[in-house]
Amino acid sequence: MLGHALNDIYPPRRPAITGKALLAIEGLHDNTLLHDISLQLRGGEILGIAGLAGAGKTELCKALF
């Protein structure tokens, strides 16, 4: 339908990163917006935090720092 294969445009998917976690958060919470937040960040990964206004992204960043 497109006239070419999709892998001509998109690179192949990389294998999952299985190394040691550089940052690990388990059960982070505060008394307002943050409830039981857990994440792991491994070498080579990029973490982005996004959301609508009032969703708690600023509070999450402040708690992480």
PQR file of N, CA, C, O and H, with PARSE charges and radii, in Angstrom:
ATOM      1  N   MET A   1       0.818  -1.186   0.000 -0.4000 1.5000
ATOM      2  CA  MET A   1       0.000   0.000   0.000 -0.0000 2.0000
ATOM      3  C   MET A   1       0.871   1.263   0.000  0.5500 1.7000
ATOM      4  O   MET A   1       0.525   2.255  -0.643 -0.5500 1.4000
ATOM      5  N   LEU A   2       2.002   1.227   0.721 -0.4000 1.5000
ATOM      6  CA  LEU A   2       2.886   2.391   0.773 -0.0000 2.0000
ATOM      7  C   LEU A   2       3.894   2.412  -0.358  0.5500 1.7000
ATOM      8  O   LEU A   2       4.417   3.474  -0.695 -0.5500 1.4000
ATOM      9  H   LEU A   2       2.283   0.422   1.243  0.4000 1.0000
ATOM     10  N   GLY A   3       4.176   1.269  -0.950 -0.4000 1.5000
ATOM     11  CA  GLY A   3       5.170   1.203  -1.999 -0.0000 2.0000
ATOM     12  C   GLY A   3       6.559   0.848  -1.507  0.5500 1.7000
ATOM     13  O   GLY A   3       7.478   0.682  -2.309 -0.5500 1.4000
ATOM     14  H   GLY A   3       3.751   0.406  -0.677  0.4000 1.0000
ATOM     15  N   HIS A   4       6.722   0.728  -0.198 -0.4000 1.5000
ATOM     16  CA  HIS A   4       8.002   0.303   0.381 -0.0000 2.0000
ATOM     17  C   HIS A   4       7.742  -0.280   1.765  0.5500 1.7000
ATOM     18  O   HIS A   4       6.667  -0.108   2.341 -0.5500 1.4000
ATOM     19  H   HIS A   4       5.976   0.862   0.454  0.4000 1.0000
ATOM     20  N   ALA A   5       8.751  -0.974   2.283 -0.4000 1.5000
ATOM     21  CA  ALA A   5       8.617  -1.579   3.611 -0.0000 2.0000
ATOM     22  C   ALA A   5       8.801  -0.521   4.699  0.5500 1.7000
ATOM     23  O   ALA A   5       9.544   0.443   4.512 -0.5500 1.4000
ATOM     24  H   ALA A   5       9.624  -1.114   1.816  0.4000 1.0000
ATOM     25  N   LEU A   6       8.129  -0.698   5.825 -0.4000 1.5000
ATOM     26  CA  LEU A   6       8.257   0.266   6.921 -0.0000 2.0000
ATOM     27  C   LEU A   6       9.663   0.297   7.500  0.5500 1.7000
ATOM     28  O   LEU A   6      10.088   1.322   8.033 -0.5500 1.4000
ATOM     29  H   LEU A   6       7.526  -1.481   5.977  0.4000 1.0000
ATOM     30  N   ASN A   7      10.400  -0.823   7.401 -0.4000 1.5000
ATOM     31  CA  ASN A   7      11.752  -0.811   7.956 -0.0000 2.0000
ATOM     32  C   ASN A   7      12.695   0.050   7.114  0.5500 1.7000
ATOM     33  O   ASN A   7      13.840   0.266   7.512 -0.5500 1.4000
ATOM     34  H   ASN A   7      10.055  -1.655   6.967  0.4000 1.0000
ATOM     35  N   ASP A   8      12.242   0.543   5.970 -0.4000 1.5000
ATOM     36  CA  ASP A   8      13.014   1.529   5.214 -0.0000 2.0000
ATOM     37  C   ASP A   8      13.013   2.880   5.934  0.5500 1.7000
ATOM     38  O   ASP A   8      13.957   3.658   5.798 -0.5500 1.4000
ATOM     39  H   ASP A   8      11.312   0.368   5.648  0.4000 1.0000
ATOM     40  N   ILE A   9      11.971   3.151   6.686 -0.4000 1.5000
ATOM     41  CA  ILE A   9      11.806   4.432   7.366 -0.0000 2.0000
ATOM     42  C   ILE A   9      12.241   4.346   8.832  0.5500 1.7000
ATOM     43  O   ILE A   9      12.976   5.206   9.316 -0.5500 1.4000
ATOM     44  H   ILE A   9      11.205   2.519   6.796  0.4000 1.0000
ATOM     45  N   TYR A  10      11.788   3.315   9.527 -0.4000 1.5000
ATOM     46  CA  TYR A  10      12.036   3.166  10.954 -0.0000 2.0000
ATOM     47  C   TYR A  10      13.191   2.207  11.195  0.5500 1.7000
ATOM     48  O   TYR A  10      13.253   1.151  10.566 -0.5500 1.4000
ATOM     49  H   TYR A  10      11.191   2.616   9.134  0.4000 1.0000
ATOM     50  N   PRO A  11      14.110   2.553  12.094 -0.5600 1.5000
ATOM     51  CA  PRO A  11      15.221   1.637  12.392  0.2800 2.0000
ATOM     52  C   PRO A  11      14.711   0.408  13.141  0.5500 1.7000
ATOM     53  O   PRO A  11      13.627   0.447  13.721 -0.5500 1.4000
ATOM     54  N   PRO A  12      15.474  -0.673  13.135 -0.5600 1.5000
ATOM     55  CA  PRO A  12      15.049  -1.862  13.884  0.2800 2.0000
ATOM     56  C   PRO A  12      15.015  -1.566  15.386  0.5500 1.7000
ATOM     57  O   PRO A  12      15.773  -0.733  15.883 -0.5500 1.4000
ATOM     58  N   ARG A  13      14.148  -2.243  16.077 -0.4000 1.5000
ATOM     59  CA  ARG A  13      14.014  -2.060  17.519 -0.0000 2.0000
ATOM     60  C   ARG A  13      15.268  -2.564  18.224  0.5500 1.7000
ATOM     61  O   ARG A  13      15.784  -3.633  17.897 -0.5500 1.4000
ATOM     62  H   ARG A  13      13.532  -2.920  15.673  0.4000 1.0000
ATOM     63  N   ARG A  14      15.754  -1.797  19.187 -0.4000 1.5000
ATOM     64  CA  ARG A  14      16.931  -2.199  19.955 -0.0000 2.0000
ATOM     65  C   ARG A  14      16.553  -3.248  20.982  0.5500 1.7000
ATOM     66  O   ARG A  14      15.409  -3.284  21.436 -0.5500 1.4000
ATOM     67  H   ARG A  14      15.335  -0.928  19.453  0.4000 1.0000
ATOM     68  N   PRO A  15      17.494  -4.103  21.355 -0.5600 1.5000
ATOM     69  CA  PRO A  15      17.197  -5.073  22.415  0.2800 2.0000
ATOM     70  C   PRO A  15      17.001  -4.347  23.755  0.5500 1.7000
ATOM     71  O   PRO A  15      17.539  -3.258  23.958 -0.5500 1.4000
ATOM     72  N   ALA A  16      16.243  -4.943  24.648 -0.4000 1.5000
ATOM     73  CA  ALA A  16      15.983  -4.347  25.962 -0.0000 2.0000
ATOM     74  C   ALA A  16      17.285  -4.231  26.749  0.5500 1.7000
ATOM     75  O   ALA A  16      18.156  -5.096  26.657 -0.5500 1.4000
ATOM     76  H   ALA A  16      15.806  -5.827  24.483  0.4000 1.0000
ATOM     77  N   ILE A  17      17.406  -3.162  27.516 -0.4000 1.5000
ATOM     78  CA  ILE A  17      18.584  -2.942  28.355 -0.0000 2.0000
ATOM     79  C   ILE A  17      18.386  -3.726  29.648  0.5500 1.7000
ATOM     80  O   ILE A  17      17.381  -3.555  30.338 -0.5500 1.4000
ATOM     81  H   ILE A  17      16.698  -2.459  27.591  0.4000 1.0000
ATOM     82  N   THR A  18      19.344  -4.580  29.970 -0.4000 1.5000
ATOM     83  CA  THR A  18      19.187  -5.449  31.138 -0.0000 2.0000
ATOM     84  C   THR A  18      20.261  -5.227  32.182  0.5500 1.7000
ATOM     85  O   THR A  18      20.403  -6.047  33.089 -0.5500 1.4000
ATOM     86  H   THR A  18      20.161  -4.719  29.410  0.4000 1.0000
ATOM     87  N   GLY A  19      21.024  -4.150  32.087 -0.4000 1.5000
ATOM     88  CA  GLY A  19      22.093  -3.889  33.043 -0.0000 2.0000
ATOM     89  C   GLY A  19      21.568  -3.460  34.403  0.5500 1.7000
ATOM     90  O   GLY A  19      20.363  -3.455  34.655 -0.5500 1.4000
ATOM     91  H   GLY A  19      20.909  -3.484  31.350  0.4000 1.0000
ATOM     92  N   LYS A  20      22.497  -3.105  35.262 -0.4000 1.5000
ATOM     93  CA  LYS A  20      22.183  -2.667  36.617 -0.0000 2.0000
ATOM     94  C   LYS A  20      21.418  -1.344  36.584  0.5500 1.7000
ATOM     95  O   LYS A  20      21.721  -0.467  35.775 -0.5500 1.4000
ATOM     96  H   LYS A  20      23.476  -3.109  35.057  0.4000 1.0000
ATOM     97  N   ALA A  21      20.434  -1.206  37.459 -0.4000 1.5000
ATOM     98  CA  ALA A  21      19.665   0.034  37.560 -0.0000 2.0000
ATOM     99  C   ALA A  21      20.539   1.135  38.161  0.5500 1.7000
ATOM    100  O   ALA A  21      21.161   0.940  39.205 -0.5500 1.4000
ATOM    101  H   ALA A  21      20.188  -1.919  38.116  0.4000 1.0000
ATOM    102  N   LEU A  22      20.583   2.296  37.496 -0.4000 1.5000
ATOM    103  CA  LEU A  22      21.328   3.448  38.002 -0.0000 2.0000
ATOM    104  C   LEU A  22      20.497   4.259  38.985  0.5500 1.7000
ATOM    105  O   LEU A  22      21.035   4.900  39.888 -0.5500 1.4000
ATOM    106  H   LEU A  22      20.078   2.455  36.648  0.4000 1.0000
ATOM    107  N   LEU A  23      19.182   4.227  38.801 -0.4000 1.5000
ATOM    108  CA  LEU A  23      18.247   4.909  39.686 -0.0000 2.0000
ATOM    109  C   LEU A  23      17.061   3.983  39.906  0.5500 1.7000
ATOM    110  O   LEU A  23      16.448   3.518  38.945 -0.5500 1.4000
ATOM    111  H   LEU A  23      18.745   3.707  38.067  0.4000 1.0000
ATOM    112  N   ALA A  24      16.739   3.719  41.144 -0.4000 1.5000
ATOM    113  CA  ALA A  24      15.590   2.863  41.463 -0.0000 2.0000
ATOM    114  C   ALA A  24      14.755   3.555  42.534  0.5500 1.7000
ATOM    115  O   ALA A  24      15.260   3.890  43.605 -0.5500 1.4000
ATOM    116  H   ALA A  24      17.237   4.097  41.925  0.4000 1.0000
ATOM    117  N   ILE A  25      13.499   3.761  42.243 -0.4000 1.5000
ATOM    118  CA  ILE A  25      12.553   4.383  43.172 -0.0000 2.0000
ATOM    119  C   ILE A  25      11.446   3.373  43.433  0.5500 1.7000
ATOM    120  O   ILE A  25      10.872   2.824  42.492 -0.5500 1.4000
ATOM    121  H   ILE A  25      13.088   3.488  41.373  0.4000 1.0000
ATOM    122  N   GLU A  26      11.142   3.125  44.696 -0.4000 1.5000
ATOM    123  CA  GLU A  26      10.087   2.176  45.068 -0.0000 2.0000
ATOM    124  C   GLU A  26       9.130   2.824  46.060  0.5500 1.7000
ATOM    125  O   GLU A  26       9.547   3.240  47.141 -0.5500 1.4000
ATOM    126  H   GLU A  26      11.607   3.571  45.460  0.4000 1.0000
ATOM    127  N   GLY A  27       7.865   2.914  45.708 -0.4000 1.5000
ATOM    128  CA  GLY A  27       6.823   3.372  46.624 -0.0000 2.0000
ATOM    129  C   GLY A  27       6.911   4.828  47.043  0.5500 1.7000
ATOM    130  O   GLY A  27       6.521   5.162  48.162 -0.5500 1.4000
ATOM    131  H   GLY A  27       7.525   2.577  44.830  0.4000 1.0000
ATOM    132  N   LEU A  28       7.407   5.699  46.189 -0.4000 1.5000
ATOM    133  CA  LEU A  28       7.510   7.125  46.506 -0.0000 2.0000
ATOM    134  C   LEU A  28       6.110   7.719  46.655  0.5500 1.7000
ATOM    135  O   LEU A  28       5.238   7.487  45.818 -0.5500 1.4000
ATOM    136  H   LEU A  28       7.724   5.428  45.280  0.4000 1.0000
ATOM    137  N   HIS A  29       5.902   8.481  47.718 -0.4000 1.5000
ATOM    138  CA  HIS A  29       4.609   9.124  47.925 -0.0000 2.0000
ATOM    139  C   HIS A  29       4.787  10.377  48.780  0.5500 1.7000
ATOM    140  O   HIS A  29       5.787  10.528  49.481 -0.5500 1.4000
ATOM    141  H   HIS A  29       6.610   8.670  48.398  0.4000 1.0000
ATOM    142  N   ASP A  30       3.812  11.260  48.711 -0.4000 1.5000
ATOM    143  CA  ASP A  30       3.744  12.411  49.600 -0.0000 2.0000
ATOM    144  C   ASP A  30       2.315  12.483  50.142  0.5500 1.7000
ATOM    145  O   ASP A  30       1.535  11.550  49.951 -0.5500 1.4000
ATOM    146  H   ASP A  30       2.999  11.137  48.141  0.4000 1.0000
ATOM    147  N   ASN A  31       1.978  13.548  50.794 -0.4000 1.5000
ATOM    148  CA  ASN A  31       0.639  13.647  51.387 -0.0000 2.0000
ATOM    149  C   ASN A  31      -0.388  14.282  50.457  0.5500 1.7000
ATOM    150  O   ASN A  31      -1.523  14.523  50.870 -0.5500 1.4000
ATOM    151  H   ASN A  31       2.612  14.306  50.949  0.4000 1.0000
ATOM    152  N   THR A  32      -0.009  14.559  49.200 -0.4000 1.5000
ATOM    153  CA  THR A  32      -0.954  15.215  48.288 -0.0000 2.0000
ATOM    154  C   THR A  32      -1.142  14.436  46.994  0.5500 1.7000
ATOM    155  O   THR A  32      -2.110  13.685  46.874 -0.5500 1.4000
ATOM    156  H   THR A  32       0.913  14.363  48.864  0.4000 1.0000
ATOM    157  N   LEU A  33      -0.245  14.592  46.020 -0.4000 1.5000
ATOM    158  CA  LEU A  33      -0.462  14.046  44.681 -0.0000 2.0000
ATOM    159  C   LEU A  33       0.251  12.727  44.396  0.5500 1.7000
ATOM    160  O   LEU A  33      -0.233  11.936  43.586 -0.5500 1.4000
ATOM    161  H   LEU A  33       0.542  15.202  46.117  0.4000 1.0000
ATOM    162  N   LEU A  34       1.376  12.475  45.032 -0.4000 1.5000
ATOM    163  CA  LEU A  34       2.188  11.301  44.695 -0.0000 2.0000
ATOM    164  C   LEU A  34       1.769  10.093  45.528  0.5500 1.7000
ATOM    165  O   LEU A  34       1.737  10.147  46.757 -0.5500 1.4000
ATOM    166  H   LEU A  34       1.769  13.117  45.690  0.4000 1.0000
ATOM    167  N   HIS A  35       1.452   9.010  44.836 -0.4000 1.5000
ATOM    168  CA  HIS A  35       0.998   7.800  45.519 -0.0000 2.0000
ATOM    169  C   HIS A  35       1.668   6.575  44.910  0.5500 1.7000
ATOM    170  O   HIS A  35       1.387   6.220  43.765 -0.5500 1.4000
ATOM    171  H   HIS A  35       1.478   8.966  43.837  0.4000 1.0000
ATOM    172  N   ASP A  36       2.550   5.928  45.662 -0.4000 1.5000
ATOM    173  CA  ASP A  36       3.157   4.647  45.304 -0.0000 2.0000
ATOM    174  C   ASP A  36       3.799   4.669  43.909  0.5500 1.7000
ATOM    175  O   ASP A  36       3.431   3.880  43.039 -0.5500 1.4000
ATOM    176  H   ASP A  36       2.779   6.216  46.591  0.4000 1.0000
ATOM    177  N   ILE A  37       4.754   5.572  43.709 -0.4000 1.5000
ATOM    178  CA  ILE A  37       5.451   5.687  42.423 -0.0000 2.0000
ATOM    179  C   ILE A  37       6.719   4.850  42.477  0.5500 1.7000
ATOM    180  O   ILE A  37       7.521   4.988  43.400 -0.5500 1.4000
ATOM    181  H   ILE A  37       5.052   6.213  44.416  0.4000 1.0000
ATOM    182  N   SER A  38       6.898   3.984  41.489 -0.4000 1.5000
ATOM    183  CA  SER A  38       8.085   3.149  41.385 -0.0000 2.0000
ATOM    184  C   SER A  38       8.619   3.226  39.964  0.5500 1.7000
ATOM    185  O   SER A  38       7.849   3.221  39.004 -0.5500 1.4000
ATOM    186  H   SER A  38       6.246   3.872  40.739  0.4000 1.0000
ATOM    187  N   LEU A  39       9.945   3.298  39.832 -0.4000 1.5000
ATOM    188  CA  LEU A  39      10.565   3.300  38.513 -0.0000 2.0000
ATOM    189  C   LEU A  39      12.008   2.848  38.637  0.5500 1.7000
ATOM    190  O   LEU A  39      12.609   2.918  39.709 -0.5500 1.4000
ATOM    191  H   LEU A  39      10.570   3.302  40.613  0.4000 1.0000
ATOM    192  N   GLN A  40      12.557   2.381  37.513 -0.4000 1.5000
ATOM    193  CA  GLN A  40      13.964   2.023  37.415 -0.0000 2.0000
ATOM    194  C   GLN A  40      14.522   2.647  36.149  0.5500 1.7000
ATOM    195  O   GLN A  40      13.895   2.593  35.091 -0.5500 1.4000
ATOM    196  H   GLN A  40      12.069   2.325  36.642  0.4000 1.0000
ATOM    197  N   LEU A  41      15.696   3.236  36.262 -0.4000 1.5000
ATOM    198  CA  LEU A  41      16.369   3.842  35.122 -0.0000 2.0000
ATOM    199  C   LEU A  41      17.716   3.159  34.969  0.5500 1.7000
ATOM    200  O   LEU A  41      18.516   3.130  35.904 -0.5500 1.4000
ATOM    201  H   LEU A  41      16.205   3.280  37.122  0.4000 1.0000
ATOM    202  N   ARG A  42      17.963   2.613  33.791 -0.4000 1.5000
ATOM    203  CA  ARG A  42      19.205   1.890  33.513 -0.0000 2.0000
ATOM    204  C   ARG A  42      20.065   2.704  32.555  0.5500 1.7000
ATOM    205  O   ARG A  42      19.560   3.585  31.859 -0.5500 1.4000
ATOM    206  H   ARG A  42      17.313   2.637  33.032  0.4000 1.0000
ATOM    207  N   GLY A  43      21.354   2.415  32.519 -0.4000 1.5000
ATOM    208  CA  GLY A  43      22.278   3.108  31.634 -0.0000 2.0000
ATOM    209  C   GLY A  43      21.820   3.024  30.189  0.5500 1.7000
ATOM    210  O   GLY A  43      21.425   1.954  29.726 -0.5500 1.4000
ATOM    211  H   GLY A  43      21.765   1.700  33.085  0.4000 1.0000
ATOM    212  N   GLY A  44      21.866   4.137  29.473 -0.4000 1.5000
ATOM    213  CA  GLY A  44      21.446   4.176  28.082 -0.0000 2.0000
ATOM    214  C   GLY A  44      19.990   4.530  27.885  0.5500 1.7000
ATOM    215  O   GLY A  44      19.566   4.773  26.755 -0.5500 1.4000
ATOM    216  H   GLY A  44      22.187   5.007  29.849  0.4000 1.0000
ATOM    217  N   GLU A  45      19.210   4.567  28.958 -0.4000 1.5000
ATOM    218  CA  GLU A  45      17.792   4.929  28.856 -0.0000 2.0000
ATOM    219  C   GLU A  45      17.625   6.423  29.070  0.5500 1.7000
ATOM    220  O   GLU A  45      18.469   7.077  29.683 -0.5500 1.4000
ATOM    221  H   GLU A  45      19.554   4.370  29.875  0.4000 1.0000
ATOM    222  N   ILE A  46      16.528   6.949  28.559 -0.4000 1.5000
ATOM    223  CA  ILE A  46      16.167   8.351  28.756 -0.0000 2.0000
ATOM    224  C   ILE A  46      14.815   8.377  29.449  0.5500 1.7000
ATOM    225  O   ILE A  46      13.869   7.734  28.993 -0.5500 1.4000
ATOM    226  H   ILE A  46      15.843   6.417  28.061  0.4000 1.0000
ATOM    227  N   LEU A  47      14.720   9.111  30.541 -0.4000 1.5000
ATOM    228  CA  LEU A  47      13.473   9.222  31.292 -0.0000 2.0000
ATOM    229  C   LEU A  47      12.850  10.582  31.017  0.5500 1.7000
ATOM    230  O   LEU A  47      13.494  11.614  31.207 -0.5500 1.4000
ATOM    231  H   LEU A  47      15.488   9.632  30.912  0.4000 1.0000
ATOM    232  N   GLY A  48      11.620  10.584  30.577 -0.4000 1.5000
ATOM    233  CA  GLY A  48      10.880  11.814  30.374 -0.0000 2.0000
ATOM    234  C   GLY A  48       9.670  11.820  31.301  0.5500 1.7000
ATOM    235  O   GLY A  48       9.018  10.793  31.485 -0.5500 1.4000
ATOM    236  H   GLY A  48      11.097   9.746  30.423  0.4000 1.0000
ATOM    237  N   ILE A  49       9.374  12.969  31.878 -0.4000 1.5000
ATOM    238  CA  ILE A  49       8.219  13.115  32.764 -0.0000 2.0000
ATOM    239  C   ILE A  49       7.296  14.151  32.141  0.5500 1.7000
ATOM    240  O   ILE A  49       7.686  15.301  31.938 -0.5500 1.4000
ATOM    241  H   ILE A  49       9.904  13.803  31.728  0.4000 1.0000
ATOM    242  N   ALA A  50       6.078  13.737  31.841 -0.4000 1.5000
ATOM    243  CA  ALA A  50       5.124  14.624  31.184 -0.0000 2.0000
ATOM    244  C   ALA A  50       3.741  14.410  31.776  0.5500 1.7000
ATOM    245  O   ALA A  50       3.458  13.365  32.362 -0.5500 1.4000
ATOM    246  H   ALA A  50       5.762  12.803  32.006  0.4000 1.0000
ATOM    247  N   GLY A  51       2.891  15.402  31.619 -0.4000 1.5000
ATOM    248  CA  GLY A  51       1.525  15.282  32.093 -0.0000 2.0000
ATOM    249  C   GLY A  51       0.805  16.615  31.985  0.5500 1.7000
ATOM    250  O   GLY A  51       1.407  17.643  31.675 -0.5500 1.4000
ATOM    251  H   GLY A  51       3.121  16.251  31.143  0.4000 1.0000
ATOM    252  N   LEU A  52      -0.462  16.577  32.241 -0.4000 1.5000
ATOM    253  CA  LEU A  52      -1.271  17.788  32.215 -0.0000 2.0000
ATOM    254  C   LEU A  52      -0.993  18.629  33.459  0.5500 1.7000
ATOM    255  O   LEU A  52      -0.409  18.146  34.430 -0.5500 1.4000
ATOM    256  H   LEU A  52      -0.950  15.742  32.493  0.4000 1.0000
ATOM    257  N   ALA A  53      -1.415  19.877  33.418 -0.4000 1.5000
ATOM    258  CA  ALA A  53      -1.275  20.758  34.572 -0.0000 2.0000
ATOM    259  C   ALA A  53      -2.005  20.159  35.764  0.5500 1.7000
ATOM    260  O   ALA A  53      -3.153  19.730  35.650 -0.5500 1.4000
ATOM    261  H   ALA A  53      -1.889  20.269  32.630  0.4000 1.0000
ATOM    262  N   GLY A  54      -1.337  20.133  36.898 -0.4000 1.5000
ATOM    263  CA  GLY A  54      -1.947  19.596  38.114 -0.0000 2.0000
ATOM    264  C   GLY A  54      -1.812  18.100  38.264  0.5500 1.7000
ATOM    265  O   GLY A  54      -2.357  17.530  39.209 -0.5500 1.4000
ATOM    266  H   GLY A  54      -0.404  20.481  36.991  0.4000 1.0000
ATOM    267  N   ALA A  55      -1.095  17.438  37.354 -0.4000 1.5000
ATOM    268  CA  ALA A  55      -0.958  15.982  37.408 -0.0000 2.0000
ATOM    269  C   ALA A  55       0.119  15.524  38.384  0.5500 1.7000
ATOM    270  O   ALA A  55       0.185  14.341  38.715 -0.5500 1.4000
ATOM    271  H   ALA A  55      -0.652  17.901  36.587  0.4000 1.0000
ATOM    272  N   GLY A  56       0.964  16.443  38.851 -0.4000 1.5000
ATOM    273  CA  GLY A  56       1.972  16.089  39.839 -0.0000 2.0000
ATOM    274  C   GLY A  56       3.385  15.961  39.306  0.5500 1.7000
ATOM    275  O   GLY A  56       4.267  15.498  40.029 -0.5500 1.4000
ATOM    276  H   GLY A  56       0.911  17.405  38.582  0.4000 1.0000
ATOM    277  N   LYS A  57       3.631  16.355  38.066 -0.4000 1.5000
ATOM    278  CA  LYS A  57       4.977  16.220  37.507 -0.0000 2.0000
ATOM    279  C   LYS A  57       5.980  17.118  38.222  0.5500 1.7000
ATOM    280  O   LYS A  57       7.117  16.700  38.441 -0.5500 1.4000
ATOM    281  H   LYS A  57       2.915  16.732  37.478  0.4000 1.0000
ATOM    282  N   THR A  58       5.600  18.326  38.588 -0.4000 1.5000
ATOM    283  CA  THR A  58       6.501  19.213  39.333 -0.0000 2.0000
ATOM    284  C   THR A  58       6.795  18.650  40.701  0.5500 1.7000
ATOM    285  O   THR A  58       7.939  18.689  41.154 -0.5500 1.4000
ATOM    286  H   THR A  58       4.677  18.666  38.410  0.4000 1.0000
ATOM    287  N   GLU A  59       5.783  18.127  41.368 -0.4000 1.5000
ATOM    288  CA  GLU A  59       5.978  17.531  42.702 -0.0000 2.0000
ATOM    289  C   GLU A  59       6.872  16.304  42.616  0.5500 1.7000
ATOM    290  O   GLU A  59       7.699  16.074  43.499 -0.5500 1.4000
ATOM    291  H   GLU A  59       4.854  18.096  41.000  0.4000 1.0000
ATOM    292  N   LEU A  60       6.710  15.509  41.553 -0.4000 1.5000
ATOM    293  CA  LEU A  60       7.554  14.332  41.369 -0.0000 2.0000
ATOM    294  C   LEU A  60       9.014  14.756  41.193  0.5500 1.7000
ATOM    295  O   LEU A  60       9.899  14.188  41.831 -0.5500 1.4000
ATOM    296  H   LEU A  60       6.038  15.695  40.836  0.4000 1.0000
ATOM    297  N   CYS A  61       9.273  15.735  40.347 -0.4000 1.5000
ATOM    298  CA  CYS A  61      10.643  16.209  40.130 -0.0000 2.0000
ATOM    299  C   CYS A  61      11.253  16.763  41.409  0.5500 1.7000
ATOM    300  O   CYS A  61      12.419  16.502  41.707 -0.5500 1.4000
ATOM    301  H   CYS A  61       8.554  16.197  39.828  0.4000 1.0000
ATOM    302  N   LYS A  62      10.479  17.521  42.162 -0.4000 1.5000
ATOM    303  CA  LYS A  62      10.990  18.053  43.435 -0.0000 2.0000
ATOM    304  C   LYS A  62      11.286  16.938  44.415  0.5500 1.7000
ATOM    305  O   LYS A  62      12.278  17.006  45.140 -0.5500 1.4000
ATOM    306  H   LYS A  62       9.532  17.734  41.920  0.4000 1.0000
ATOM    307  N   ALA A  63      10.450  15.912  44.455 -0.4000 1.5000
ATOM    308  CA  ALA A  63      10.677  14.783  45.355 -0.0000 2.0000
ATOM    309  C   ALA A  63      11.923  14.001  44.947  0.5500 1.7000
ATOM    310  O   ALA A  63      12.659  13.514  45.806 -0.5500 1.4000
ATOM    311  H   ALA A  63       9.643  15.856  43.866  0.4000 1.0000
ATOM    312  N   LEU A  64      12.164  13.880  43.643 -0.4000 1.5000
ATOM    313  CA  LEU A  64      13.346  13.154  43.179 -0.0000 2.0000
ATOM    314  C   LEU A  64      14.634  13.907  43.526  0.5500 1.7000
ATOM    315  O   LEU A  64      15.654  13.291  43.836 -0.5500 1.4000
ATOM    316  H   LEU A  64      11.567  14.276  42.946  0.4000 1.0000
ATOM    317  N   PHE A  65      14.582  15.241  43.471 -0.4000 1.5000
ATOM    318  CA  PHE A  65      15.759  16.033  43.815 -0.0000 2.0000
ATOM    319  C   PHE A  65      15.901  16.182  45.308  0.5500 1.7000
ATOM    320  O   PHE A  65      16.842  16.822  45.777 -0.5500 1.4000
ATOM    321  H   PHE A  65      13.753  15.741  43.219  0.4000 1.0000
TER
END
